[in-house]
């Protein structure tokens, strides 16, 4: 049953905002957030920062984290209705101290170089050099909680996508928060934790739409990384869509996948049950 829409009156889209983030509730009980756009906010993409509390060496500390956010121009005219949210998890090459590297890779590069637009909000958290997605699913969750206080977001239409290391991250987030996503889009992904090549409890995603994309010619992540997961999902009865490119490199696969003609329509068709 869909939760009722709840209005959050807040105009707090600043580069660093923590006070406007709603208190986390069980994901299944999340309601849509309706947030008027900040007067200084412009459509497009930019890097923002949010704060979160984390435990480190037995102490709770406040941590600032960067993320890239894209908000379509149409949002500013239709914010009174909640929007779908796509979370993108980047690969190893974008890790580090410069979150603006995310602007140079698909899917964000389509907006930057081709003046493209997407009919959804898109956000990408940023990892440091020593981090990975398998140990950082809470970073993704905390960013989403933050965004719910900043934008009009439909909690039933949150899609998790990722490329390469981020493809592994898609499974890490879905495993840690199985009630969160409406759909998954792992591109050139894999799983290799705890001597297993299949994410744990894979059949808990049996009702979740999944679109996997990979290339036979991938020189970085072998196709087998996606094949074994796709086969396991099919054995669970999952609605899995598996696109295999014949001759694309690792980098070329990212661009092809995130410009798939049917992808946007597919994302917009997904809604959490």
PyMOL commands that set and color helices and strands:
alter all, ss='L'
color gray80, all
select helices_A, chain A and resi 27-29+75-78+92-94+99-104+108-114+137-148+165-176+202-205+224-235+250-257+263-268
alter helices_A, ss='H'
color red, helices_A
select strands_A, chain A and resi 6-7+33-34+44-56+59-71+83-89+121-125+153-163+183-187+209-215+240-245
alter strands_A, ss='S'
color yellow, strands_A
deselect
rebuild
show_as cartoon
